[in-house]
């Protein structure tokens, strides 16, 4: 899978991922702006700003002007905000590429931040926050980062607290955007079918007037722990949702390939150890999964599950037991190869669409400033040895690295603290 990357004269990075046989094209704009770039008094602003870019531009002054035009193209479009970047995209039939590029570049470059629209959109964002509060399997993800990183940007929710969201003013949006939405911090990714001869010229023309101001940075994450920690959120619910989190490595660390395999062995598929133990053998959960998340200055491996309230302690003990087995004995050669092949296959299948390709390449560029193609990624996964996986497991699976976030109908956390030991 080939890609071409160029840095334009204003500092904008452009990545083209051509696919001549595709019927679609995706335009994705990623900017180095997310909750980790915020101060506490504006926590949630990155996410709110993403909403406001769809509320009107200089040439498309109303939200309906943007959405109706995209809908008339049959486009799939949206935006998303993470801890370290925000994205805006549209996926269209290839014949509508030029129009989609015009719309996406316009909403990214020319939002008007109408004060009346800001006030109205506060209600929308507040209801989004409330929605997540009613989705414990989603809310527990906020709790684990709060437990891991505390009162610093890496530990704050992406959506921010309601009180902060309601206090935001137009000047907050314009000031933040001026500090972060600059050419040198922006990557435009084009994937699918398009004219390769003219693509960089077209993108350059649309983004030629983008700010060349210096990008403002973020506070470095403090990543320390000395003992196991528990964070319990009481909620009258029919199911307990939990996440076990282990501090790992930043996005630049080569040990992440071993972590990918480790996470896959634990909970990456229906044949994984935790799926078999917790769901198939115990019948105690519908979902159980694990994943490795890495960022520019920290990372963590998480194991999540939704379990029978009465069996929460039993399930946590079982998960810890499976972790200890891998930490102490590693994987057999057959299991190791099966997990690596599973990851390899899922990587290829997950990149069948133009939007998936755009995020694959763009996410690497924004976080790492270095791109590897899928073939190289798979090659690095396949290189992971049993000895390397065992060494990484011993490094991260220890008491001084153990965290449990849990939401359920419990009043006291002591019962969970007592069993939290490796």
N, C-alpha and C positions, 0 to 999 in steps of 0.2 A: 504494500500500500504506500504509494508515493505522496509526498507533500513538498511544497515549495514555500519557503519563508523569506520575506523581505522586510527590511526596516526602512520606512520612507523618510524623506528629508526632515519632516517635523518630529520624528521619533516614534511614530505609530508603527506597531508591528502588525504585519499582515501575513496570514497563513492560508494557502490555497491547497485544498485536498481534492483533486479532480477525480471524477468517476464518470467516464464517457457514456457508460450504459445506463446510468441512473435516469429516472424520470423526474427527480426532484433536486432542489438546491436549498441549502440552509445558509442563512447569514446569522452569525453569532458574534456579538460584541461583548468582550469580557474586560472588566476594569478592576484594578487592584484597589477595591473599596469594599469593606465589609465590617462586621461588628468589631473586629480587632483593631480597626482604625478609628474607633470612636472614643470620646471621653464619656464619663458616666452621666453627665448632665444631658447628653444627646443620644444615649443608648437606644437603638432602634431606628436611628435616622437613616442608615444605609438602606434598610428595608423599606422604610416609608418613602424615601427618594425614588426607589425603583417603582413604587406605585405611581408616584406623581409624574414620572416620565410618560406615562400613558394617559395623563389627564389633559394634555393639550400642548401644542407647540406653536411657534410663531406662524407657521403656514397652515397648521391644522389645529385651530384654537380650542376645539372641544374634544373630549374623549371619544365621542361617537364618530368624529371625523377620522380618527386613527383606526378604530376598531371596524367600522363599516368598510373602510377601504381594504383592510386586510381580509375581512370576511368575504368581500367580493372576489378576492383572488383564491378563495378556498384555502387560505393559509392556516397553518398551525403556528401559534405564536404565544409568547409569554415572556416572563422575566423571573429571575430568582436571585436570592441573596444568600451568601454564605458568610463564614467567618473572615475570609480573606479575599473574596472577589464577588462581584455582582455581574450577572449576565442578562443580555437582552437578545431575543432571537425571533426569527420567522423562517418557517419552512414552507416552500411553495413549489408548484409545478415549475420545472426549469424555464419554461417560456415566460414566466412572470418574474424572473430574477431581478431585472433592472428596477421594476416597480417596488419590489420588496426591499431592495437595498436602499432605495430612496426613503422609504417609510422608516425603516429601522435606524438609519443614520439620522434622520430628522428627529425622531423621539429621543435618541441618545444625546444629540448635540444641542437641541433647541427647546427644551422644556421651559414653560413660562412660569410655573409655580404660582398660579393664581391663588390669592389668599382665600377666596371663598371655596375654591376646590380643596385647598388644604384642610380647611375646617370640616368639610363634608367627608373627606377621605379619612379623617381621624376616626370616624365611626366605623368605617370599613376595617381599618387596621385593628381597632379595639376588638371587633367581632372575630377577626382572625385569631387574635391572641386568646379570646374566650373559647374559640373552637379547639385550639390546641390544649387548653386546660381540660376540655371534655374528652380528649383523646389520650388516655394515660400511656398508651404505647408510644405516643409521640412525645408527650411531656416528660417522660422519664429520660429521654435523650438530653433535655435541658438540665435535668437534675445531675446527670453524671458529669457534665462539663462544669457545673457549679461546684460539685464536690471535688473534682480534680484540680480546678484552677482558682476557685474562690472569687474574691472581689477584685478581679482584674479583667481586662477585655476578653481574654480567652475563656473566662468563666461566665460571661454575661450572655443572656439569650439574644438571638439574632433579631427577634421582633421587639425587644425592649420591654420594660414595664409599662403598664397602662398610663400611669401618672406622667411619665416622661414623654410618651407619645402625645398625650393631650396638651403638653406645654410647648411643643415645637412651633416655631414661627418661620415665616418665609426667609428671614435672614439666616436661619440655621441651615436651610437647604442650599442657598446660594453660596454661603461661606464654605460649607463642607464640599460641595461640588467643585468649587474653585480650587480647593486644596488637593483633590484626588482625581477628578475626571479630566486628566490631562493626557496629551498624546503619548508621552513616554510610559504611561502606566496602563495603556489600552492596547488590547489585541483584537483584531478583526479576523475572524475565521470564516472562510467560504468553503463549503463542502458540497459535493454532488456534481451535477452537470452545469457547466458554464463555459464561457469563452476564455480559454487559458491565455490567449494572446493579449486580451484587453483587461483582464481582471484587476491587475494592480493599478492600472491607470484609472479605472472606474472607482475603485475604493479610494485611491488618493484624491480624486476630484471631490468626492463626497465629504471627505474628512480633512480637506486642505486648510480650513479655517479653525481647526481644533486648537485649544489652548496649548502653548508650549511652556507653560509655567512649570516650576520645579515641583515634583511630587512630594507631598508630606508623608512622613513615615509613620510607624506605629511603635508602641511600647513593647519591649521584649518580654516574653512570657516567663514568669518565674515558675519553674517546674520542679518542686521539691516535695518530699514526703518521707516520714520516718516510721509510720505505723498504719495498719489497716483503718479504713474510715467507712462510716455508714451515713447515708442521708435518707431519711424516711419522710415521705409525704403521705399523711393520712387521707384516704379517700374511700368513702363507702362504695365499693365496687364488687362486681361478681367475679373478678379476676385480679390477681396480683401481677403487676408488670415490674420487671427488675432488669437492671444492667450491671454486670460486673465489668469494671474498667481497670486496665493495667497501663501504666505509663510506658511508652516505647520510645520511638526515635522520630526525628524530623524528616521532612520529605526528601532530603538530600542523601540520607543514609542508605547504603547498599544493603543493609540488613532487612530492609523492607520487603525484599523478595522472599526471604525466609519467613517473615511475618505473614505475608500473603498465604503461603503454604500452611503455616501454623493455624491461621484463622480458618482456612478451608478445611483442614482436618478436623477441627473442633466443631464448626457449625456452618460450613459453606454449602452443604448440599443435603439431600435426603438420606444419603449413605454416611454422612459425617457422624462422628462419635456422639456428639450431644443430641442430634436428632434421633439416633438409634436408642440412646440411653433414656432420654427424658420423654420423648414422644412414643416411640415404638415399644420400649420395654416397660416403662413406668405408666404410660398413658396419662401423663400429668400436665401436658401442654399441647397447644395447637401449633404455636410457633416457637422455635428456638434457633438462634442464629448467631454468627460472629462475624466481625469485620475489623479490618485495620484502617485507621484514619490517621493520615500524616499531614502536617502543616509546616510552615516555614521555620518554626522554632520549637515545635513540640509534636507529640503524637501519642495515640493510645489505641490499644486493642480492646474492643468491647464484645461482650457476650450478653445477648438479650433474650428474654423469654417472657411469655404470658402464661401464668400457671394457676392452678387451682389454689384458692386462698388457704385451704386447710393443709396444702402440701408444699407451701412456699419454702419452709425450712428444709424439708426433705429434698426438694429439687436443688436448692443451693448447695447442699452437702454433696449431692450427686455430681453437680457441675464441677465443684472443687476437686472431687475425686478423679474425674476424667482429666482435669488440668494436671493434677499431680502425676497421673500415669504417663502423660506425654512428657512432662518435665523430667521425670526420672528415667523413662525408658525410651522415649522418642517414638518413631514410627518404624514399622517393618519396611523393607525395601518395596514390597508390593503395594502397601498402603500409600507410601510416599509417592510412588509413581502414579498411582490412581488419582491422587489429589492434584498433582501437577498437571496431569492430562485433563482433568476436569476444569481447572483454571484456564488452561490453554484453549480448550474448546469453547468455554463460556466467553472468553475474550473475543474470539473471532465472531461468534454468533451475536454478541452484544454490539458489534460494530457494523451491522448490516445496513443501517440507515445513515443518511447524511447528517442528521442532528447528533447522533451518537458519535460519529467520526469528528464532528466539529468540537464537541466537548472533550473528547479524548486528547486531541492535539492542543486545544486552547487551554485546558486545565493545566497541562504540563508546562506550557509556556508561561502562564501567569505565576504559578507557584515556584517552578524550578528554573525558569529561563533556559531550559534545556528540554529537547524533545527526543523521545525514542519512539520508533514506529512499533506497531503491534508485533511484528516478527521478532524484533529485538527484545521486547518485553517478554514474550513467550520464551525466547532463548534463555533469558536471565532466570525466569521461573524454573525452567527445566534444569538449570545448573545447580539448583539448591540441593545440597547433600543432606543425608540424615545427620551427619555430625554437626553441620552448620545449624540445622533446625534445632537440634538438642541444645546446642550452646545458647541460641537465642531464647529458647524456652526457659532455660535456667537463669538467664539474665533478667527476664521480665516477670516470671511467675514466682514471686516471693512476697512475704507478708508486708514488707515495707513499700510495696508497690500495688497493694490490693485495695480496691474501692467497690462499694456496693450502693447503688441508688435504687430505691424501691418505692412504689406507689401501691397502696392497698389499704384494707380496713384494719390497720394496726395502730395502736396507741404508743407503743414503746419500741425503741430500736435495739434494746439490750439483747433480746433473743437472737437477733441477727448478728450483733457484734460478737456474741459468744462463739458462734460457729465459723466466723470469718477468719480462717487460718489455713495456711498452706504448709 
